[in-house]
């Protein structure tokens, strides 16, 4: 299974694939949680009654690399487009997703057996709106890697000082 960047359409690495073991440990200790949006890349229409629909699955994870196998099953082996929006913790991420679901409760295209009937772009905007309403700051993969790099540098310097 390959991951596809939803903005550029290019193939991308699995989350945290390029981090060293030490960097992955630092990342885990930061306690970040991701709000994920998973969508099959083949924009095959799912027939629901007499209409065509696009479906995405939205949830929260602290270990996005564990999403790859379920995402393949959800999308029936197709390539997967996955967007990750990071927060400072799982509780905050769950608040955002819960708020988004409340905001969409009156939407005629509501929940269909775990899937939301909307394109990924709209789902991404809905998550951002819900985060703003709840007052939770979100950040993307690039910003998260910058935070990890800064924390790794800080911890590396503190180890050098201990032994000097």
RORO-851309 format. One line per 3 residues: number of its first residue (from 1); their letters; for each residue x negated, y, z of N, C-alpha, C, O. Coordinates in pm, 1 decimal. Layout:
NUM> a> X/Y/Z/X/Y/Z/X/Y/Z/X/Y/Z; ...;
# end
This chain:
1> xxx> -84.9/-117.8/0.0/0.0/0.0/0.0/-88.8/123.3/0.0/-191.5/128.1/67.7; -47.8/221.3/-76.2/-121.7/345.9/-82.4/-35.4/458.2/-27.1/86.9/456.1/-40.7; -99.7/556.3/35.4/-29.9/674.2/81.8/-46.1/783.3/-22.2/-153.1/798.8/-81.2;
4> xxx> 58.3/857.5/-44.1/56.2/964.9/-142.2/80.6/1096.3/-70.1/174.6/1108.6/8.3; -5.2/1195.1/-97.3/13.3/1327.4/-39.7/137.1/1389.6/-104.3/142.7/1401.8/-226.7; 236.8/1429.3/-23.6/361.8/1477.8/-81.7/348.3/1611.8/-153.7/428.0/1641.2/-242.7;
7> xxx> 250.1/1693.1/-117.8/237.5/1824.1/-180.8/163.4/1816.8/-313.4/202.2/1882.9/-409.8; 55.7/1735.8/-319.5/-24.6/1730.6/-441.7/5.4/1608.3/-527.6/-23.9/1608.2/-647.1; 63.8/1504.0/-468.0/89.2/1380.7/-541.3/-34.1/1292.2/-551.9/-29.2/1187.1/-615.8;
10> xxx> -145.8/1333.5/-489.4/-269.2/1255.7/-494.4/-270.1/1149.7/-385.3/-203.6/1163.5/-282.6; -346.9/1043.3/-409.3/-362.4/940.3/-307.3/-442.2/997.2/-191.0/-530.2/1081.0/-210.4; -411.4/951.5/-70.2/-483.9/999.4/46.2/-519.0/883.7/136.6/-464.8/773.9/123.2;
13> xxx> -609.9/908.8/228.3/-653.3/807.3/323.0/-546.2/784.1/428.6/-457.4/866.7/449.9; -557.6/669.6/493.4/-471.8/643.6/607.2/-505.8/745.4/716.3/-617.7/796.5/719.5; -410.7/775.7/806.0/-440.4/869.7/912.9/-560.1/823.3/995.7/-568.3/706.5/1033.7;
16> xxx> -650.1/912.6/1022.7/-770.0/888.8/1105.4/-868.6/790.3/1043.9/-957.9/743.6/1114.5; -856.7/756.6/916.1/-943.2/655.9/853.9/-1089.7/698.4/851.1/-1178.3/613.2/857.6; -1116.2/826.9/841.8/-1254.4/873.3/830.3/-1317.7/910.1/964.1/-1432.0/955.6/967.7;
19> xxx> -1245.9/891.3/1072.8/-1300.5/923.0/1204.2/-1387.6/808.8/1254.7/-1358.8/691.7/1229.9; -1494.4/844.1/1325.8/-1577.3/742.0/1390.6/-1501.8/688.0/1511.8/-1398.6/742.8/1550.6; -1553.0/581.4/1570.7/-1488.8/523.2/1688.9/-1483.4/625.8/1802.8/-1382.5/636.4/1872.5;
22> xxx> -1592.4/701.2/1821.2/-1595.4/802.9/1926.7/-1489.8/910.4/1899.5/-1418.0/952.2/1990.3; -1481.0/954.6/1773.3/-1383.7/1057.3/1737.9/-1240.6/1006.4/1755.4/-1152.8/1082.0/1797.1; -1216.4/878.7/1723.7/-1082.4/822.0/1745.5/-1049.2/818.5/1894.2/-934.9/842.5/1933.1;
25> xxx> -1148.8/788.7/1977.4/-1127.5/790.3/2122.0/-1093.5/929.4/2173.0/-1004.6/946.4/2256.4; -1165.3/1028.7/2122.0/-1136.7/1167.8/2159.1/-996.0/1205.4/2113.1/-920.2/1267.2/2187.9; -961.2/1167.8/1989.2/-827.9/1198.5/1936.5/-719.4/1136.3/2024.0/-618.4/1200.5/2052.9;
28> xxx> -739.8/1012.4/2065.8/-639.9/944.7/2149.9/-627.1/1014.4/2285.3/-517.3/1024.5/2339.9; -738.9/1062.2/2339.2/-735.2/1126.5/2470.8/-665.3/1262.5/2467.4/-620.7/1311.8/2571.0; -655.7/1323.2/2349.2/-588.6/1452.9/2338.8/-437.5/1440.6/2353.5/-370.3/1538.5/2386.0;
31> xxx> -383.5/1321.3/2329.9/-241.3/1296.7/2351.1/-149.2/1352.4/2245.0/-29.5/1367.3/2269.5; -201.7/1383.6/2127.6/-116.1/1434.6/2020.3/-16.2/1328.4/1976.2/-44.5/1208.8/1981.8; 99.6/1373.1/1932.7/201.2/1283.7/1876.2/243.1/1341.2/1741.9/246.3/1462.9/1723.5;
34> xxx> 275.1/1252.6/1648.3/313.6/1295.8/1514.2/461.7/1272.9/1491.0/517.6/1169.7/1528.1; 523.2/1371.1/1429.0/657.1/1353.6/1374.4/633.0/1310.1/1230.2/572.2/1383.5/1152.2; 680.6/1190.6/1194.7/654.4/1140.7/1060.2/779.8/1147.8/973.7/892.4/1133.7/1021.5;
37> xxx> 756.1/1170.0/845.9/861.0/1165.3/744.1/811.1/1068.7/638.5/711.6/1096.6/571.4; 878.2/956.0/622.5/837.7/852.9/527.5/940.1/846.8/415.3/1061.0/847.6/438.6; 888.5/840.6/292.8/975.5/834.6/175.6/909.6/745.5/70.4/788.6/755.2/50.2;
40> xxx> 986.1/658.6/2.5/928.9/583.7/-109.8/889.3/681.4/-220.8/962.3/776.9/-247.4; 774.9/658.9/-285.7/732.5/751.7/-390.6/809.2/731.0/-519.9/826.5/825.6/-596.7; 855.3/610.3/-545.4/940.7/589.3/-662.4/1076.3/648.4/-627.8/1146.0/596.6/-540.5;
43> xxx> 1112.7/751.3/-692.2/1235.5/822.1/-657.5/1358.1/747.3/-710.3/1449.0/804.5/-770.4; 1355.4/617.8/-684.8/1465.9/532.3/-727.7/1592.5/572.9/-652.9/1590.5/592.0/-531.3; 1699.1/585.5/-724.3/1826.0/623.4/-662.5/1879.9/505.2/-582.6/1879.6/391.6/-630.0;
46> xxx> 1924.2/532.2/-465.6/1992.5/432.9/-384.8/2141.3/459.6/-405.4/2186.8/572.0/-384.2; 2214.8/362.5/-444.8/2356.4/384.6/-472.7/2433.9/365.7/-343.1/2426.1/260.9/-279.0; 2507.6/467.2/-306.3/2589.9/465.4/-186.1/2729.3/507.7/-230.5/2758.0/626.8/-242.5;
49> xxx> 2813.9/411.5/-254.3/2942.9/444.5/-312.6/2921.8/480.7/-458.4/2868.2/400.7/-535.1; 2962.5/597.8/-496.6/2949.8/641.7/-635.4/2847.1/753.1/-652.8/2852.0/825.5/-752.2; 2755.7/768.2/-560.0/2661.6/878.6/-570.8/2518.3/831.7/-554.1/2492.1/726.5/-495.6;
52> xxx> 2427.0/910.3/-605.9/2285.4/881.0/-590.5/2234.4/953.4/-466.3/2275.8/1065.8/-437.9; 2145.8/889.6/-393.9/2092.1/951.6/-272.8/1940.9/932.6/-269.6/1887.1/840.4/-330.8; 1873.6/1021.0/-197.5/1732.7/1004.9/-165.1/1728.4/984.3/-14.7/1801.5/1049.1/60.3;
55> xxx> 1642.7/894.1/28.3/1640.0/866.5/171.6/1500.6/883.3/227.9/1400.8/850.0/164.1; 1496.5/936.3/349.8/1372.2/947.7/424.9/1396.3/893.6/564.3/1509.1/891.5/613.6; 1290.2/850.8/625.8/1296.2/803.4/763.5/1209.6/896.4/846.7/1095.8/925.6/809.9;
58> xxx> 1263.3/943.2/959.1/1193.5/1038.2/1045.0/1185.7/980.0/1185.1/1281.9/921.3/1234.4; 1070.7/996.7/1248.6/1053.3/948.7/1384.4/928.3/1007.8/1446.8/869.4/1102.2/1394.2; 888.3/950.3/1560.6/773.6/998.9/1637.1/678.3/883.5/1663.0/721.0/771.9/1692.7;
61> xxx> 549.0/910.9/1651.6/447.8/810.1/1683.1/324.8/876.8/1741.6/294.5/991.7/1709.4; 254.1/805.4/1827.3/124.5/852.9/1876.4/11.4/783.1/1802.5/-104.9/820.8/1817.5; 43.8/682.7/1723.6/-57.2/607.3/1647.5/-7.0/588.4/1504.7/49.6/483.7/1473.4;
64> xxx> -26.5/687.7/1417.2/30.5/679.1/1282.9/-23.2/563.1/1200.3/44.2/518.2/1107.6; -142.6/513.1/1231.3/-195.4/400.0/1154.9/-108.7/276.0/1173.8/-110.6/186.5/1089.3; -32.9/268.9/1282.7/55.9/154.6/1304.4/184.0/165.1/1221.6/263.1/70.8/1218.6;
67> xxx> 205.3/277.7/1154.9/325.1/295.6/1072.4/314.2/230.7/935.9/415.4/211.8/868.5; 194.0/196.3/894.1/174.6/153.8/756.0/250.4/26.4/722.0/313.5/18.1/616.6; 244.7/-72.4/809.6/315.5/-197.5/781.0/467.5/-178.0/781.5/534.2/-221.8/687.8;
70> xxx> 524.9/-112.8/885.8/670.1/-90.6/880.3/711.5/-2.4/762.9/817.9/-23.4/704.6; 628.4/96.6/727.5/662.6/184.8/615.1/670.9/105.2/485.7/758.4/129.6/402.6; 580.4/10.7/469.0/584.6/-74.2/348.7/714.0/-154.9/347.2/776.7/-169.5/242.3;
73> xxx> 754.6/-207.6/463.5/878.3/-284.5/470.3/999.4/-194.9/444.4/1091.6/-233.9/372.8; 999.2/-73.8/503.1/1111.7/17.6/483.2/1126.6/52.5/336.0/1238.2/66.1/286.1; 1014.0/67.0/266.2/1015.2/112.4/126.6/1000.4/-3.1/28.5/972.4/18.6/-89.4;
76> xxx> 1019.1/-125.5/76.6/1016.8/-246.1/-6.8/889.6/-258.0/-90.0/895.0/-288.8/-209.1; 774.4/-233.2/-26.2/645.5/-253.0/-90.7/600.9/-142.3/-183.5/492.7/-151.6/-241.5; 679.6/-38.6/-199.7/641.4/71.8/-287.5/531.5/155.3/-221.6/505.9/143.9/-101.7;
79> xxx> 466.4/240.5/-303.9/377.2/339.8/-246.8/461.8/431.0/-159.4/580.6/450.9/-184.9; 399.5/485.6/-56.7/472.6/562.3/43.1/419.2/704.4/50.2/298.1/726.4/53.3; 508.7/798.5/52.6/473.2/937.1/80.5/501.0/958.8/228.5/613.6/939.8/274.4;
82> xxx> 398.3/998.6/303.3/416.3/1017.6/446.7/363.3/1154.6/486.0/248.7/1189.0/457.0; 447.6/1231.7/551.9/410.3/1363.0/603.5/400.6/1349.8/754.4/488.0/1291.1/818.3; 294.0/1404.5/810.9/276.9/1405.0/955.5/270.8/1549.1/1003.8/190.1/1628.2/955.0;
85> xxx> 355.5/1582.7/1098.7/348.6/1711.0/1168.2/314.0/1679.5/1312.8/387.8/1606.9/1379.5; 205.4/1731.8/1361.2/155.5/1698.1/1494.3/205.4/1795.6/1599.6/226.0/1913.8/1571.8; 224.8/1744.1/1722.2/258.7/1826.4/1838.1/163.3/1788.9/1950.8/82.0/1697.6/1936.9;
88> xxx> 174.1/1859.5/2061.3/84.9/1835.7/2175.7/119.1/1709.6/2254.6/42.0/1671.2/2342.5; 230.1/1644.8/2227.0/264.3/1523.1/2299.1/394.2/1461.5/2249.9/472.1/1525.1/2178.9; 416.2/1336.0/2289.2/534.2/1261.9/2243.1/663.9/1323.5/2293.4/764.0/1322.8/2221.8;
91> xxx> 663.9/1376.9/2415.7/786.0/1436.8/2469.3/829.3/1556.7/2384.1/947.6/1572.3/2354.1; 734.1/1640.2/2345.9/765.7/1755.8/2261.9/814.2/1711.3/2124.0/910.4/1766.7/2070.8; 747.6/1611.7/2066.5/787.1/1561.6/1934.8/928.4/1503.2/1939.1/1007.8/1525.1/1847.6;
94> xxx> 959.1/1429.5/2044.5/1094.0/1373.0/2058.6/1199.7/1482.4/2073.2/1311.0/1468.3/2022.5; 1165.6/1591.1/2142.1/1259.2/1703.4/2154.7/1289.5/1763.3/2017.9/1404.4/1796.0/1988.2; 1186.5/1777.6/1934.5/1205.6/1834.2/1800.5/1295.4/1743.6/1716.4/1390.0/1791.0/1653.5;
97> xxx> 1266.2/1613.6/1715.1/1345.0/1519.7/1634.3/1488.9/1513.2/1684.9/1582.3/1509.1/1604.9; 1507.6/1512.2/1816.0/1643.6/1510.5/1872.4/1721.0/1635.3/1832.2/1838.5/1627.3/1796.2; 1655.0/1750.1/1838.4/1720.9/1875.3/1800.0/1757.3/1873.8/1651.5/1865.2/1918.8/1612.7;
100> xxx> 1666.9/1821.8/1569.5/1693.8/1815.0/1426.9/1815.3/1726.4/1399.7/1899.4/1760.7/1316.6; 1825.0/1614.4/1468.1/1939.1/1524.5/1448.7/2070.0/1590.7/1492.8/2174.0/1570.1/1430.3; 2065.2/1670.4/1600.7/2184.1/1743.8/1644.0/2222.8/1846.5/1538.6/2340.9/1862.1/1507.5;
103> xxx> 2124.4/1916.2/1483.7/2151.2/2016.7/1380.4/2212.5/1952.8/1256.0/2292.5/2016.2/1187.1; 2175.9/1827.8/1226.5/2225.8/1760.0/1107.1/2350.9/1676.2/1133.7/2405.4/1615.2/1041.6; 2396.6/1673.0/1259.0/2510.0/1586.7/1294.5/2635.1/1619.6/1214.4/2712.5/1529.8/1181.0;
106> xxx> 2655.9/1746.6/1183.3/2775.5/1786.4/1107.6/2755.1/1773.6/957.7/2848.5/1792.6/879.8; 2633.7/1741.7/917.7/2602.5/1730.0/775.3/2671.1/1605.3/719.4/2664.3/1498.1/779.5; 2736.1/1619.7/605.9/2805.9/1505.7/544.6/2710.4/1395.7/503.2/2751.9/1281.0/486.5;
109> xxx> 2581.2/1428.7/486.0/2483.1/1330.5/442.2/2410.7/1266.9/560.1/2294.7/1228.1/545.8; 2473.4/1255.1/673.6/2410.7/1213.3/798.7/2329.8/1085.8/795.2/2279.6/1045.3/690.4; 2317.9/1023.7/909.3/2235.0/905.3/925.2/2298.5/783.0/859.8/2417.5/756.6/876.8;
112> xxx> 2218.1/709.9/785.7/2263.6/586.4/723.2/2167.2/475.1/761.7/2062.5/459.5/698.7; 2200.4/399.1/862.4/2118.7/287.3/911.1/1970.3/324.3/923.7/1883.8/255.3/869.7; 1942.1/432.4/994.8/1805.0/473.7/1020.3/1746.4/567.0/916.6/1637.7/621.2/937.0;
115> xxx> 1815.6/587.0/806.2/1766.2/674.2/700.3/1845.3/803.7/699.7/1963.8/804.8/733.0; 1780.5/912.1/662.2/1849.7/1038.0/638.8/1865.3/1055.2/488.8/1772.1/1030.1/412.4; 1980.9/1097.1/448.1/2011.3/1113.8/306.7/1972.8/1255.3/264.5/2056.6/1345.4/261.4;
118> xxx> 1844.7/1273.6/232.1/1793.9/1402.7/186.4/1654.8/1383.0/128.8/1587.4/1285.6/162.5; 1610.7/1473.7/42.5/1473.3/1464.3/-7.2/1373.4/1500.0/102.2/1408.3/1568.5/198.4; 1250.6/1454.4/88.0/1147.0/1476.3/189.8/1120.8/1624.5/212.3/1095.1/1665.4/325.5;
121> xxx> 1126.5/1705.4/108.1/1103.1/1849.2/123.5/1203.4/1913.8/218.0/1167.4/1996.6/301.8; 1329.3/1875.0/203.4/1431.5/1929.4/293.5/1410.1/1877.8/435.8/1425.2/1953.4/531.8; 1375.2/1750.5/450.1/1350.6/1694.2/582.9/1237.0/1768.7/652.4/1245.3/1798.2/771.6;
124> xxx> 1130.6/1799.2/577.3/1017.0/1872.8/631.6/1062.2/2010.2/681.4/1024.0/2052.0/790.7; 1143.4/2080.9/601.5/1192.9/2212.6/642.8/1282.4/2201.6/766.8/1276.0/2286.4/855.7; 1365.4/2097.6/772.5/1454.0/2078.8/888.2/1373.6/2054.0/1015.8/1409.2/2103.8/1122.6;
127> xxx> 1265.6/1977.2/1004.5/1179.5/1952.2/1120.8/1114.6/2083.1/1165.3/1108.1/2111.0/1285.0; 1066.9/2163.1/1071.0/1005.5/2291.3/1106.4/1106.3/2385.2/1172.6/1072.7/2453.8/1269.1; 1228.2/2388.5/1121.9/1332.6/2472.6/1181.9/1363.1/2425.6/1323.7/1373.1/2506.9/1415.6;
130> xxx> 1377.9/2294.2/1341.5/1406.4/2239.3/1474.9/1293.5/2271.1/1572.0/1319.0/2302.8/1688.2; 1168.7/2262.8/1525.7/1053.5/2294.7/1611.9/1058.0/2440.8/1654.6/1027.8/2473.5/1769.3; 1095.5/2527.6/1562.8/1105.8/2669.7/1595.6/1217.3/2693.9/1697.0/1199.7/2770.0/1792.2;
133> xxx> 1331.6/2629.1/1676.5/1445.6/2644.8/1767.9/1409.1/2597.2/1907.7/1443.3/2662.2/2006.4; 1340.3/2484.8/1916.5/1303.3/2427.3/2046.1/1183.9/2501.1/2106.7/1161.9/2494.9/2227.6; 1107.2/2570.3/2023.5/989.5/2642.3/2073.0/865.2/2556.1/2082.6/780.4/2578.5/2169.1;
136> xxx> 853.6/2457.7/1994.4/739.4/2366.6/1994.8/648.8/2400.4/1876.5/695.0/2411.2/1762.9; 520.4/2416.9/1903.9/424.2/2444.8/1797.2/385.5/2314.3/1728.2/356.5/2214.3/1793.8; 385.7/2316.7/1596.2/342.5/2199.6/1518.4/218.9/2236.9/1438.2/194.5/2354.2/1410.1;
139> xxx> 140.9/2134.8/1401.7/22.2/2157.5/1320.2/2.3/2039.8/1227.9/50.2/1929.8/1255.4; -69.3/2062.5/1116.8/-87.5/1958.7/1015.5/-215.9/1878.4/1041.0/-287.1/1903.2/1138.3; -244.4/1781.6/951.9/-361.6/1695.1/967.3/-491.2/1774.8/972.5/-578.3/1746.7/1054.9;
142> xxx> -504.4/1874.3/884.6/-627.8/1954.2/878.7/-652.0/2026.7/1011.3/-763.4/2025.5/1063.7; -547.7/2089.4/1065.0/-561.0/2160.1/1192.2/-592.4/2063.5/1306.1/-669.3/2096.6/1396.3; -533.6/1945.5/1302.3/-560.7/1845.1/1405.6/-706.7/1800.2/1399.9/-771.2/1785.3/1503.6;
145> xxx> -759.0/1778.6/1278.1/-899.1/1738.2/1264.0/-993.3/1846.7/1314.1/-1099.2/1815.4/1368.5; -957.0/1974.3/1297.0/-1037.9/2083.7/1350.2/-1041.6/2079.9/1502.6/-1146.9/2101.0/1562.9; -926.6/2052.9/1565.1/-920.2/2043.0/1711.5/-1004.8/1925.3/1759.1/-1077.8/1936.9/1857.5;
148> xxx> -995.1/1812.5/1689.7/-1074.8/1694.1/1726.7/-1223.3/1724.8/1713.8/-1301.2/1690.2/1802.6; -1263.8/1789.2/1604.3/-1405.6/1822.5/1583.7/-1456.6/1914.6/1693.6/-1568.1/1896.6/1742.6; -1376.8/2012.6/1732.7/-1417.3/2104.1/1839.5/-1432.4/2029.4/1972.3/-1526.8/2052.7/2047.9;
151> xxx> -1337.6/1939.5/1999.0/-1343.7/1862.4/2124.1/-1463.1/1766.9/2123.8/-1528.4/1749.2/2226.7; -1491.8/1705.3/2009.1/-1608.6/1616.5/1997.5/-1735.9/1696.1/2023.1/-1823.8/1649.5/2095.6; -1747.3/1814.5/1965.2/-1865.8/1898.1/1986.0/-1880.4/1936.5/2132.7/-1990.6/1934.6/2187.5;
154> xxx> -1769.4/1971.1/2195.5/-1771.6/2007.5/2336.9/-1815.8/1890.1/2423.3/-1899.9/1906.2/2511.7; -1760.4/1773.6/2398.7/-1796.6/1655.3/2478.1/-1939.8/1611.0/2450.9/-2008.6/1564.4/2541.7; -1985.0/1625.0/2327.1/-2122.7/1587.2/2293.1/-2221.3/1677.7/2365.6/-2322.4/1630.3/2417.3;
157> xxx> -2192.7/1808.5/2369.9/-2280.3/1902.4/2441.0/-2283.2/1872.8/2589.3/-2389.1/1881.4/2651.5; -2168.9/1838.0/2648.1/-2165.4/1811.5/2791.5/-2244.0/1685.2/2824.8/-2303.7/1677.5/2932.2; -2245.7/1585.7/2735.4/-2325.9/1464.7/2759.2/-2473.3/1497.1/2753.2/-2550.9/1444.9/2833.3;
160> xxx> -2514.7/1583.2/2658.9/-2654.9/1619.1/2646.0/-2699.5/1692.8/2770.8/-2809.4/1668.3/2820.3; -2616.5/1782.9/2823.1/-2653.9/1857.6/2943.6/-2670.6/1766.2/3063.5/-2758.0/1790.2/3146.8; -2587.8/1660.2/3074.8/-2597.4/1570.1/3189.6/-2732.4/1498.7/3194.6/-2786.6/1475.3/3302.6;
163> xx> -2786.0/1464.6/3078.6/-2907.8/1386.1/3075.5/-3032.6/1470.8/3056.9/-3143.1/1416.6/3057.3; -3019.1/1599.3/3040.9/-3136.9/1684.8/3019.0/-3207.4/1716.6/3148.0/-3308.2/1787.3/3147.5;
# end
